[in-house]
Amino acid sequence: MKLISFLLLLMSFNVYATGGFDCASKDKKVEIYGTTGRIYGNPLVGELGLIVDGVETKIAKDNILGYWNMDTELKLIALDQDYLEPVLILKVEQKIISHEFKGTAQLKDRTVKVECTVE
C-alpha cells in the first residue's frame, strides 16, 4: 500500500494547471488562441494558433520571442519560421470591471482590434 501511495505521489509531480487565451476581431477574420501553463519561463504550452481569413497557421513555441501575461495585460510576439520578422504582435489589456481584454493584433499586412478571453 505504501508503494502505491509513493508511486501516485511521484506521478503527480508532472501535473500543473493550464489555462489559455482566445482572441478574435469583431468580423472573425483574425483569431488567435493558445494554451498556457502556470509555470516559469514561457508559459505557452504547445503551439500558438493563428487564423487569418479562414487560413489556420500553427506557430511553434520556439518562435514565440516574447510573452507577457501579468494580471491585466497580455503581450506576445511571434516570429516567422526563419526567426527574422514578426508574424504577430499581440497587445491587449483588461478593462476595468470586465473579464475581457481589448487591444490590437499586428500582422504583416494589417493591424486589427481584437477582444480576448484569458483564463
NORTAJO-V799842 format. One record per helix or strand of 3 or more residues. SS is the DSSP state (H for helix, E for strand). FROM is the first residue (numbers start at 1). LEN is the number of residues. Records with the same first field share a line. If there is no record, write none. Layout:
SS->FROM-LEN  FROM-LEN
//
This chain:
H->2-11  61-3
E->18-7  30-8  44-9  55-5  64-7  73-7  86-9  100-7  111-8
//
